[in-house]
């Protein structure tokens, strides 16, 4: 038995003990609620997404970091950081194994088939034509995006964003000494929409860039062509460069479509933008640190390249190349599986967890939960005020909800306040995992809230 298999088995047995203990304590409510919504349907496909692939004991941020923060045995299901728990696409594993067998790690000459594969992927799936000679391979979306921000937004200036939005953008801005100009979206019946009047009002002489999240993390919006065109026209008229992060583009739920910003019919609008993408979300390759960006504007690309340092790793290139060359069938099934899990989450919460409100997103593998009633039930605001005094730093009510779920349900979620304006009374849940784990997490949350 391989060392990794022994590790998985050992940690699984430890975790199973926690599961058995929890079932003895709260199983009655958990079983009742699961029956109320119907158990998660088994998956019947070529690739296995149902089997729980244990990540404890692998120094996973999503799992092991939470144990380090909250204590041994504190978390049974990690549903925070946005990476998937599935086994990688077989084509990726095979390619990595073959490359590792060649035990030499000298400098890598970028393989042209990798570049051509990215171009073909975008043309085939989304109808976007990319100039392969202009596209830049980067060590991640963050370093690429930061290079663009350095180019178009001088230190001390403002960067426009639609909020709530991916919290990592705030770290990028802080590092570059830039200020977030937040335009809160409107909310009706669980659906978010852009307040275009507010968006334009927030553009000033010191606003050089707009970070567009398309599809949007954490709300799950798939922006329509009309939405994107209107945003693009405002930015073009007001001389604000659009930086389109489209990293979640491959995950769209049934009945919706992803519209690449670069596919818009107005050339001037498209020329006022750069697009940033990666296979990291699509194929679970975050740790391989490979992304890419492009623009139809040669001048923009030249200016950003001047600020961009390319530092890649061999296995990252190999894994990403293999994903685009041989992982499409796997991804198509993963998207279908996650779409079904999104349905299950929506129905389960509606049937069994009245203190939480949730509407199925149009995209991403995230669920954006309204926990307003939970905050009120547990007194999160008062708890946060007391914790702020004790800890000597600002603690948000959402952080208290995060702690509540860890302590009482052994489930870790991301606190909504970190996603900017509009994140109050919200939690983000990553459902890109076995439905068995999703069902377990939701039943534990239902049991914990039923006792509160």
URURGI-V677435 format. One record per backbone hydrogen bond with DSSP energy under -1.0 kcal/mol. CO is the residue of the C=O (numbers start at 0). NH is the residue of the N-H. If there is no record, write none. Layout:
# URURGI-V677435
<<CO	NH> <CO	NH>>
This chain:
# URURGI-V677435
<<1	5> <2	6> <3	7> <4	8> <5	9> <6	10> <7	11> <8	12> <9	13> <10	14> <11	15> <12	16> <13	17> <14	18> <15	19> <16	20> <17	21> <18	22> <19	23> <20	24> <21	25> <22	26> <25	29> <26	30> <27	31> <28	32> <29	33> <30	34> <31	35> <32	36> <33	37> <54	57> <59	64> <62	66> <63	67> <64	68> <65	69> <66	70> <70	73> <76	411> <78	429> <80	82> <88	91> <88	92> <89	93> <90	94> <91	95> <92	96> <93	97> <94	98> <95	99> <96	100> <98	101> <100	102> <101	103> <110	113> <110	114> <111	115> <112	116> <113	117> <114	118> <115	119> <116	120> <117	121> <118	122> <119	123> <120	124> <121	125> <121	127> <122	126> <130	133> <130	134> <135	292> <137	290> <139	143> <140	144> <141	145> <142	146> <143	147> <144	148> <145	149> <146	150> <147	151> <148	152> <153	156> <156	178> <157	207> <158	180> <159	210> <160	182> <162	184> <165	168> <167	171> <168	172> <169	173> <170	174> <171	175> <172	177> <173	176> <176	155> <178	158> <180	160> <182	162> <185	192> <187	190> <190	187> <192	185> <193	195> <194	198> <195	199> <196	200> <197	201> <199	202> <203	206> <205	157> <207	240> <208	159> <209	242> <211	244> <215	219> <216	165> <219	361> <220	215> <223	227> <224	228> <225	229> <226	230> <227	231> <228	232> <229	233> <230	234> <231	235> <232	236> <233	237> <234	239> <240	209> <241	273> <242	211> <243	275> <244	213> <245	248> <247	250> <250	363> <252	255> <259	262> <260	263> <265	269> <266	270> <269	272> <271	241> <273	243> <274	293> <275	245> <276	291> <278	282> <279	284> <284	287> <285	288> <290	137> <291	276> <292	135> <293	274> <296	300> <297	301> <298	302> <299	303> <300	304> <301	305> <303	306> <304	307> <312	316> <313	317> <314	318> <315	319> <316	320> <317	321> <318	322> <319	323> <320	324> <321	325> <322	326> <326	330> <327	331> <328	332> <329	333> <330	334> <331	335> <332	336> <333	337> <334	338> <335	339> <336	340> <337	341> <338	342> <339	343> <340	344> <341	345> <342	346> <343	347> <344	348> <345	349> <346	350> <347	351> <348	352> <352	355> <356	369> <361	252> <364	430> <366	428> <368	426> <369	356> <370	374> <371	375> <372	376> <373	377> <374	379> <378	382> <379	383> <380	384> <381	385> <382	386> <383	387> <384	388> <385	389> <386	390> <387	391> <395	399> <396	400> <397	401> <398	402> <399	403> <400	404> <401	405> <402	406> <403	407> <404	408> <404	410> <409	75> <409	76> <411	78> <413	427> <414	417> <415	418> <416	419> <418	164> <419	422> <422	425> <424	370> <425	415> <426	368> <427	413> <428	366> <430	432> <431	84> <433	437> <434	438> <435	439> <436	440> <437	441> <438	442> <439	443> <440	444> <441	445> <442	446> <443	447> <444	448> <445	449> <446	450>>
